[in-house]
Structure formats: C-alpha cells, structure tokens
Amino acid sequence: MKIVKVGAWLLLWVQADAAALDYATNGDPALADLVSQALEHNPQVRQAQWDHRAAQERVRQVIALPDPMVSVTRHLRTPETRVGPQTGGISVSQRIPWFGKRSDEGKVAESQAAAREEMVGARRAEVVRQVKLAYYDLAYLDRAIEITAEEEELLRHYESLAQARYSQGVGLQQAVVKLQAEITRVRFRRQELLRKRTDAEAALNALRDQPVHVRIPTVSPPDRPVVKVDGEELQRTARADRPELKAAVLRMESEDGSVRLARRQYWPDIVVGAAWGSVGDRRDAQGRMQPPPGNGKDVYSVSVGISIPLYRSRYDAAVQAASARHSAAAEAYRNLANEVDAAVRSAAFRLEMIEDQVALFRNALLPQAEQALRSTEEAYSTGTTGVLELLDSEEVLLDVRLGLARLEADYMKTLAEVERAIGSAFPAEDST
C-alpha cells in the first residue's frame, strides 16, 4: 500500500509539473531533451517537490483535533459512599478549539503549501535557465573550435605559400617562422576552448544528475529567433507569471491568516469529557443486612469546561508578532517586485543591444574583414606586402568570426535570462 501511495504522489507531481512551467526551445530538439532530463532528475527540483509535499501534509495536521486525553484512577484508600466503596475509574476528555481556529490554521497551512508549490516552479525555471546558459556556452565553444580549426587550415596554406616563395628565393625564412608561430598560437587557443568545453559539459551533466564525464554531442542550434521586445508588456507578464512573486503574494496571505488566528486565541477552547467510576458492593454489616438501592452500581458522568485565556499579554504579543510578519511579507513583495522589474528591464535592453551588435558584425565587420584579408592575400601573392600584414588581416578576421559566434550565443543566453525574469516562455510562440 505504501508503494502504491508513493507512486501516486510521484504521478501527481509529474502531472502537475508538466503544466507548471512553460519554456521556449526555439525549435531545438536537443535542447528540449536536455531540459526535460534536468527537470526530471535535478536534485534541487526534487528537493523542492518534497518540500511542497511536506507542506501539503501539514494542512491535515493543523485542521485535525488535538489527541484526546485518557486517565485511569485507582484509589489507594477507597472512599466509602452510600452505595459502596469507589475503587477507581476511567475518564476521557477532548479539547475542541474555539470555532474558526482550526479553519484559520488550515488556511494558513494551505497558503504556505501553495507558496511552496510556486517555489517548485521557481526552482524549475532556474534549472531551465542554467541548462540553457550551459547549452549555449557549448554552442559557442563548438563553433569557436570549428572556426579555429578552419583558421589553422588557412594558416597552413599560407605556410606552404611562404615556403614555396622562400625556396624560389623571393621570400624570407622569417615569414615561414612567423606563420608557424601563428599556427601554434591558434592550436593553443583551440586547446583552451576544448578545456572550457569540458567544464561546460560537466556543468550541464551535473544539472541532469549525470556523471560529469558523459559526452554531450556537438551543439549546433538552429537559427536564432527574431523577437520583438516590449518592455512594458514584459514587466506586466513578469508581475503576473513570475513564480517568486506569486509565492510572495501567498506568503502575505499566509501571514494575514496568522493575524486572524492570533486574534482568535483570545477566545477559550472547549473541553468535553466523560468518566466512569467503579463502585464495589458494601461490605460493612449494615450494608450487607440492608443493601441500599443501587448498591455497588458504577457511576457515570459527563463534563464540559473551557480554558481561561487569562494571560492576555501573551496573546497581545502574538497578534503584534503576526502583524509584524505580515508587514515584513508585504515589504518583501515590494522589494522582490522592484528586483523583477529591474531584471526584466536589464535583460530586455541587453537583448536589443546584442541584436544591434550582431547586425553590425554580420553586415559590416565580417564583410570588411573578409574583403581586407582577400586584398592582403592578393598583395602577398604578388609580393607587394609582407607576412605581418597578412597575419594582421587573418587575426582580425578570426577575432570577428569568434566575436560573432560569441554574440550569437549571448543572444540566446539573454533570451533565457528574459524568460527567467518574466517567468514564462520567451518567445512565447516557440514555447513547449
């Protein structure tokens, strides 16, 4: 039975989590698969789910009646009564909180459980963000490794030309040496990129709760989506969808219920009870000769009592403390809302800035660098320029290509930051 019950819980979690968070995959099945694995296996997500389950179970605890009290009495010196000696008895009592106390406690616990549920969504959103950041870092590193490999091949072509020129007596050996040194520098850069890829791969595996050495295939995401950034609309979405803000609202509701509950403590609790007393037959001479009516008959009784909220200063302090916590929760919400607004504005501005930079690199810097290298190659082939100018043009083009790859990755990472800031898929039309 326990296994079935736990399995049902997990099934409910899967069903709830499937609709708990929307996120964009931008038409990339590899990214979607990695995100799905992380959401299923990430220990922090699972911890948040267990915390939510614990908070849900607390609702049943607080609305339940307190345990009844049972007491057994055995008289060491039996008191004599008209109908016989009382030898002992059993009594049962039940405290019943004043009307509304348990209901308020239940509402407080429900709000706390709902806040925990929103924090599950927040943890899932953060995991999605981290997966995307690591994934697009891998995308940049794989592209950079490809670019440096192409650059090394180009430099080896230049080296062959320089050696041919030198063998023909029209070039200098120094040019060959400089090209060989540049080839070594590019190879070192590629080795450094491979090291960084290992780190990013390990981070992504850790998010999926996989061994850090598991190989992740080369990342080649599809073309980046073109999005329209509306700062005001993004802020409205964030105020409505950000899980942390929803949790903060629920915490305010919880503290508001705590204030009501603290005020109810001024009212007494009711105590009801029932008792049974064991009475023996009279053993004295008169009782044996003339037994009284009801001789040896057991006694039964019921009782009703109330607690006395005598020390009101304690209840006054409880109300003041609950009110203070409610005010603190309200200030926490305001502070978080300001932080969310700032994060949305920052991410949206960064997205627009990177888009402009990508356009500048693609439309101006990259064509200019390619044209400059072609011109330098022609000049070098005719002997009108030296190897240093050729290397300068080659290095400029390499930096532009790597810079464009970095900007493309940063653009996708910033999309993930916007998505995390607003708490829903961005861009929405590509959500899964």
C-alpha positions as CSV (number, residue, x, y, z in Angstrom):
1,M,0.0,0.0,0.0
2,K,2.8,2.4,0.8
3,I,4.5,1.8,-2.5
4,V,1.2,2.4,-4.4
5,K,0.7,5.6,-2.4
6,V,4.2,7.0,-3.1
7,G,3.8,6.1,-6.7
8,A,0.5,8.0,-6.9
9,W,2.3,11.0,-5.3
10,L,5.0,10.9,-7.9
11,L,2.4,10.6,-10.7
12,L,0.6,13.7,-9.4
13,W,3.9,15.5,-9.3
14,V,4.7,14.6,-12.9
15,Q,1.2,15.7,-14.0
16,A,1.5,19.0,-12.0
17,D,5.0,19.7,-13.2
18,A,4.1,19.2,-16.8
19,A,1.9,22.2,-16.7
20,A,3.9,24.1,-14.0
21,L,6.3,25.8,-16.3
22,D,6.4,26.9,-20.0
23,Y,9.8,27.4,-21.6
24,A,10.9,28.1,-25.1
25,T,13.1,25.6,-27.0
26,N,13.3,27.6,-30.3
27,G,12.8,24.6,-32.4
28,D,15.8,22.8,-31.0
29,P,15.0,19.1,-30.0
30,A,18.4,18.6,-28.4
31,L,17.8,21.5,-26.0
32,A,14.3,20.2,-25.3
33,D,15.7,16.8,-24.4
34,L,18.4,18.2,-22.1
35,V,15.8,20.5,-20.3
36,S,13.4,17.6,-19.9
37,Q,16.1,15.4,-18.4
38,A,17.2,18.1,-16.0
39,L,13.7,18.8,-14.8
40,E,13.1,15.1,-14.2
41,H,16.4,14.3,-12.4
42,N,17.8,17.6,-10.9
43,P,18.2,17.1,-7.1
44,Q,17.2,20.7,-6.3
45,V,14.0,20.3,-8.2
46,R,13.2,17.1,-6.4
47,Q,14.1,18.6,-3.1
48,A,11.6,21.5,-3.8
49,Q,9.0,18.9,-4.7
50,W,9.4,17.0,-1.4
51,D,9.2,20.3,0.5
52,H,5.9,21.0,-1.2
53,R,4.7,17.5,-0.4
54,A,5.6,18.1,3.3
55,A,3.8,21.4,3.3
56,Q,0.7,19.8,1.8
57,E,0.7,17.1,4.5
58,R,0.9,19.8,7.2
59,V,-2.7,21.0,6.2
60,R,-4.1,17.8,7.5
61,Q,-2.1,18.1,10.7
62,V,-3.3,21.5,11.7
63,I,-7.0,21.0,11.0
64,A,-7.2,17.8,13.0
65,L,-8.5,17.8,16.5
66,P,-5.9,17.5,19.3
67,D,-5.5,14.0,20.7
68,P,-8.0,13.1,23.4
69,M,-6.8,12.5,26.9
70,V,-7.5,9.3,28.8
71,S,-6.7,8.9,32.5
72,V,-7.1,6.0,34.8
73,T,-7.6,6.4,38.6
74,R,-7.0,3.8,41.2
75,H,-7.8,4.9,44.8
76,L,-5.2,3.8,47.3
77,R,-7.7,4.4,50.1
78,T,-11.1,3.8,48.7
79,P,-13.7,6.4,49.7
80,E,-16.9,5.0,51.1
81,T,-20.2,6.1,49.6
82,R,-23.8,5.3,50.4
83,V,-23.8,2.7,47.6
84,G,-20.4,1.2,48.2
85,P,-16.6,2.0,48.0
86,Q,-15.2,3.7,45.0
87,T,-12.2,1.7,43.8
88,G,-11.2,3.8,40.7
89,G,-12.3,4.9,37.4
90,I,-11.5,6.0,33.8
91,S,-12.1,9.4,32.3
92,V,-11.8,10.7,28.7
93,S,-11.5,14.3,27.7
94,Q,-11.3,16.1,24.4
95,R,-10.2,19.7,23.8
96,I,-12.0,21.4,21.0
97,P,-10.5,24.7,19.7
98,W,-12.9,27.6,19.5
99,F,-14.9,28.0,16.4
100,G,-12.8,29.1,13.4
101,K,-9.4,28.3,14.9
102,R,-8.8,25.1,13.0
103,S,-10.2,26.6,9.9
104,D,-7.8,29.6,10.1
105,E,-4.9,27.3,10.8
106,G,-5.8,25.2,7.7
107,K,-6.0,28.3,5.5
108,V,-2.6,29.4,6.7
109,A,-1.1,26.0,6.0
110,E,-2.8,25.9,2.6
111,S,-1.2,29.3,1.7
112,Q,2.2,28.1,2.8
113,A,1.8,24.9,0.8
114,A,0.8,26.9,-2.3
115,A,3.8,29.1,-1.8
116,R,6.0,26.0,-1.7
117,E,4.4,24.9,-5.0
118,E,5.3,28.2,-6.6
119,M,8.9,27.7,-5.3
120,V,8.9,24.4,-7.1
121,G,8.1,26.4,-10.3
122,A,10.9,28.9,-9.4
123,R,13.4,26.1,-8.9
124,R,12.4,24.5,-12.2
125,A,12.6,27.9,-14.0
126,E,16.1,28.4,-12.6
127,V,17.2,24.9,-13.7
128,V,15.9,25.6,-17.2
129,R,17.9,28.9,-17.2
130,Q,21.1,27.2,-16.1
131,V,20.7,24.4,-18.7
132,K,20.2,27.0,-21.5
133,L,23.2,29.0,-20.4
134,A,25.4,25.9,-20.3
135,Y,24.0,24.7,-23.6
136,Y,24.6,27.9,-25.5
137,D,28.1,28.2,-24.0
138,L,28.7,24.7,-25.5
139,A,27.2,26.0,-28.8
140,Y,29.7,28.9,-28.8
141,L,32.7,26.7,-27.8
142,D,31.9,24.1,-30.5
143,R,31.6,26.9,-33.1
144,A,34.8,28.5,-31.9
145,I,36.6,25.2,-32.1
146,E,35.4,24.8,-35.7
147,I,36.5,28.3,-36.6
148,T,40.0,27.8,-35.1
149,A,40.3,24.5,-37.0
150,E,39.4,26.3,-40.2
151,E,41.9,29.1,-39.3
152,E,44.7,26.6,-38.7
153,E,44.0,25.1,-42.1
154,L,44.2,28.5,-43.7
155,L,47.4,29.3,-41.9
156,R,49.0,26.0,-43.1
157,H,48.0,27.0,-46.6
158,Y,49.9,30.4,-46.0
159,E,52.8,28.4,-44.6
160,S,53.0,26.3,-47.8
161,L,53.0,29.5,-49.9
162,A,55.7,31.1,-47.8
163,Q,57.9,28.0,-48.0
164,A,57.4,27.9,-51.8
165,R,58.3,31.6,-52.0
166,Y,61.4,31.0,-49.8
167,S,62.5,28.1,-51.9
168,Q,62.2,30.2,-55.0
169,G,64.3,32.9,-53.4
170,V,61.6,35.6,-53.4
171,G,60.5,35.2,-49.8
172,L,62.1,35.3,-46.3
173,Q,62.5,32.4,-43.9
174,Q,61.3,34.8,-41.2
175,A,57.8,34.7,-42.9
176,V,57.7,30.9,-42.5
177,V,58.7,31.1,-38.9
178,K,56.1,33.7,-38.1
179,L,53.4,31.6,-39.8
180,Q,54.4,28.6,-37.8
181,A,54.3,30.6,-34.6
182,E,50.8,31.8,-35.5
183,I,49.7,28.2,-36.2
184,T,51.0,27.2,-32.7
185,R,49.0,30.1,-31.2
186,V,45.8,29.0,-32.9
187,R,46.3,25.4,-31.8
188,F,46.8,26.6,-28.2
189,R,43.6,28.7,-28.4
190,R,41.7,25.6,-29.6
191,Q,43.1,23.5,-26.7
192,E,41.9,26.2,-24.3
193,L,38.5,26.1,-25.9
194,L,38.4,22.3,-25.5
195,R,39.2,22.7,-21.8
196,K,36.4,25.2,-21.4
197,R,34.0,22.8,-23.2
198,T,34.9,20.1,-20.7
199,D,33.9,22.4,-17.9
200,A,30.6,23.5,-19.6
201,E,29.8,19.8,-20.4
202,A,30.4,18.8,-16.7
203,A,28.2,21.6,-15.5
204,L,25.4,20.5,-17.8
205,N,25.7,16.9,-16.7
206,A,25.5,18.0,-13.1
207,L,22.3,19.7,-13.8
208,R,20.9,16.5,-15.2
209,D,22.3,14.5,-12.3
210,Q,24.5,12.6,-14.7
211,P,28.2,11.6,-14.4
212,V,30.3,14.6,-15.3
213,H,32.3,12.7,-17.9
214,V,29.2,11.8,-20.1
215,R,29.9,13.1,-23.6
216,I,27.5,15.7,-25.0
217,P,27.4,15.7,-28.8
218,T,28.5,18.8,-30.7
219,V,25.9,21.5,-30.2
220,S,24.6,23.2,-33.4
221,P,21.4,25.1,-32.6
222,P,19.0,26.3,-35.3
223,D,18.9,29.9,-36.4
224,R,18.1,32.3,-33.6
225,P,14.6,33.6,-33.4
226,V,13.8,37.2,-34.2
227,V,11.8,38.7,-31.3
228,K,10.1,41.9,-30.6
229,V,10.9,43.4,-27.2
230,D,8.1,45.3,-25.5
231,G,9.5,46.3,-22.1
232,E,6.1,47.3,-20.6
233,E,4.5,44.1,-21.8
234,L,7.4,42.0,-20.4
235,Q,7.0,43.8,-17.0
236,R,3.3,43.0,-16.9
237,T,4.0,39.4,-17.8
238,A,6.6,39.2,-15.0
239,R,4.2,40.6,-12.4
240,A,1.6,38.0,-13.4
241,D,3.8,34.9,-14.0
242,R,7.0,35.1,-12.0
243,P,6.8,32.2,-9.5
244,E,8.7,34.1,-6.8
245,L,6.2,36.9,-6.9
246,K,3.3,34.5,-6.7
247,A,4.9,32.9,-3.7
248,A,5.4,36.3,-2.1
249,V,1.7,37.1,-2.5
250,L,0.8,33.7,-0.9
251,R,3.2,34.5,2.0
252,M,1.3,37.7,2.6
253,E,-2.0,35.8,2.5
254,S,-0.5,33.3,5.0
255,E,0.6,36.0,7.4
256,D,-2.8,37.7,7.1
257,G,-4.3,34.4,8.2
258,S,-1.8,34.2,11.0
259,V,-3.1,37.6,12.2
260,R,-6.7,36.4,12.2
261,L,-5.6,33.2,14.0
262,A,-3.7,35.1,16.7
263,R,-6.8,37.2,17.4
264,R,-8.9,34.1,17.9
265,Q,-6.6,33.0,20.7
266,Y,-8.4,35.4,23.0
267,W,-11.3,33.0,22.8
268,P,-11.3,30.0,25.1
269,D,-11.1,26.4,24.0
270,I,-13.8,23.9,25.0
271,V,-13.1,20.8,26.9
272,V,-15.6,18.0,27.0
273,G,-15.2,14.8,28.9
274,A,-16.8,11.6,30.1
275,A,-15.9,9.4,33.1
276,W,-16.7,6.0,34.6
277,G,-16.3,5.2,38.3
278,S,-16.0,1.7,39.6
279,V,-18.1,1.2,42.8
280,G,-17.9,-2.0,44.8
281,D,-20.7,-3.6,47.0
282,R,-20.9,-2.5,50.6
283,R,-19.1,-4.9,52.8
284,D,-20.0,-3.4,56.2
285,A,-22.5,-5.2,58.4
286,Q,-25.3,-2.7,57.9
287,G,-24.8,-2.7,54.1
288,R,-24.9,-6.5,54.0
289,M,-28.0,-6.7,56.1
290,Q,-29.9,-3.8,54.4
291,P,-28.3,-3.1,51.0
292,P,-29.2,0.4,49.8
293,P,-30.8,1.0,46.4
294,G,-28.2,0.9,43.7
295,N,-25.7,-1.0,45.9
296,G,-22.4,-1.4,44.0
297,K,-23.7,0.4,41.0
298,D,-21.0,2.1,38.9
299,V,-21.2,5.8,38.3
300,Y,-21.0,7.7,35.0
301,S,-20.5,11.4,34.4
302,V,-20.0,13.9,31.7
303,S,-18.3,17.3,31.9
304,V,-17.9,20.5,29.9
305,G,-15.3,23.0,30.6
306,I,-13.4,25.9,28.9
307,S,-9.9,27.1,29.0
308,I,-9.3,30.6,30.6
309,P,-7.3,32.9,28.4
310,L,-6.1,34.7,31.5
311,Y,-2.6,36.0,30.5
312,R,-3.7,38.3,27.7
313,S,-0.3,39.9,27.4
314,R,0.8,36.7,25.7
315,Y,-2.0,36.9,23.1
316,D,-1.3,40.6,22.6
317,A,2.3,39.8,21.8
318,A,1.2,37.0,19.4
319,V,-1.1,39.5,17.5
320,Q,1.7,42.0,17.3
321,A,4.2,39.4,16.1
322,A,1.8,38.2,13.4
323,S,1.1,41.8,12.3
324,A,4.8,42.5,12.1
325,R,5.4,39.3,10.0
326,H,2.6,40.4,7.6
327,S,4.2,43.8,7.2
328,A,7.6,42.2,6.6
329,A,6.0,39.9,3.9
330,A,4.4,42.9,2.2
331,E,7.8,44.7,2.2
332,A,9.5,41.6,0.8
333,Y,7.0,41.5,-2.0
334,R,7.6,45.1,-2.9
335,N,11.3,44.6,-2.8
336,L,11.1,41.5,-5.0
337,A,8.7,43.2,-7.5
338,N,11.3,46.0,-7.8
339,E,14.1,43.5,-8.4
340,V,12.0,41.7,-11.0
341,D,11.2,45.0,-12.8
342,A,15.0,45.8,-12.8
343,A,15.9,42.3,-14.1
344,V,13.3,42.5,-16.9
345,R,14.5,45.9,-18.0
346,S,18.1,44.9,-17.9
347,A,17.6,41.7,-19.8
348,A,15.4,43.4,-22.4
349,F,17.9,46.2,-23.0
350,R,20.8,43.7,-23.2
351,L,18.8,41.7,-25.8
352,E,18.3,44.7,-28.0
353,M,21.9,45.8,-27.7
354,I,23.2,42.4,-28.6
355,E,20.9,42.2,-31.6
356,D,22.3,45.5,-32.8
357,Q,25.9,44.3,-32.3
358,V,25.1,41.0,-34.2
359,A,23.8,43.1,-37.1
360,L,26.9,45.3,-37.0
361,F,29.2,42.2,-37.1
362,R,27.3,40.5,-39.8
363,N,26.6,43.4,-42.1
364,A,29.8,45.5,-41.7
365,L,32.7,44.0,-39.7
366,L,32.6,40.5,-41.1
367,P,32.4,41.5,-44.8
368,Q,35.0,44.2,-44.2
369,A,37.4,41.7,-42.5
370,E,36.9,39.1,-45.3
371,Q,37.5,41.8,-48.0
372,A,40.6,43.0,-46.2
373,L,42.0,39.5,-46.0
374,R,41.4,38.8,-49.7
375,S,43.1,42.1,-50.6
376,T,46.0,41.3,-48.4
377,E,46.3,37.7,-49.8
378,E,46.4,39.2,-53.4
379,A,49.1,41.7,-52.3
380,Y,51.1,39.0,-50.6
381,S,50.9,36.7,-53.6
382,T,52.3,39.5,-55.8
383,G,55.0,40.3,-53.2
384,T,53.7,43.9,-52.6
385,T,53.1,43.2,-48.9
386,G,54.7,41.1,-46.2
387,V,53.6,38.3,-43.9
388,L,53.0,40.6,-41.0
389,E,50.2,42.4,-42.9
390,L,48.8,39.0,-43.9
391,L,48.8,37.8,-40.3
392,D,47.2,41.0,-39.1
393,S,44.3,40.6,-41.6
394,E,44.0,37.0,-40.7
395,E,43.8,37.7,-36.9
396,V,41.3,40.5,-37.5
397,L,39.0,38.1,-39.4
398,L,39.5,35.4,-36.7
399,D,38.5,37.8,-33.9
400,V,35.5,39.0,-35.9
401,R,34.3,35.4,-36.5
402,L,34.8,34.4,-32.9
403,G,33.1,37.6,-31.7
404,L,30.1,37.0,-33.9
405,A,29.8,33.4,-32.6
406,R,30.1,34.8,-29.0
407,L,27.3,37.4,-29.7
408,E,25.1,34.7,-31.2
409,A,25.4,32.6,-28.1
410,D,25.0,35.6,-25.8
411,Y,21.8,36.5,-27.7
412,M,20.3,33.1,-27.0
413,K,21.5,33.2,-23.4
414,T,19.9,36.6,-23.0
415,L,16.6,35.1,-24.3
416,A,16.9,32.6,-21.4
417,E,17.5,35.5,-19.0
418,V,14.4,37.3,-20.2
419,E,12.4,34.1,-19.9
420,R,13.6,33.6,-16.3
421,A,12.9,37.2,-15.5
422,I,9.3,37.1,-16.7
423,G,8.5,33.6,-15.5
424,S,7.1,32.3,-18.8
425,A,8.2,31.2,-22.2
426,F,10.1,33.7,-24.3
427,P,9.5,34.0,-27.2
428,A,6.0,32.7,-26.4
429,E,5.2,31.4,-29.9
430,D,8.1,28.9,-29.6
431,S,7.2,27.5,-26.2
432,T,6.8,23.9,-25.5
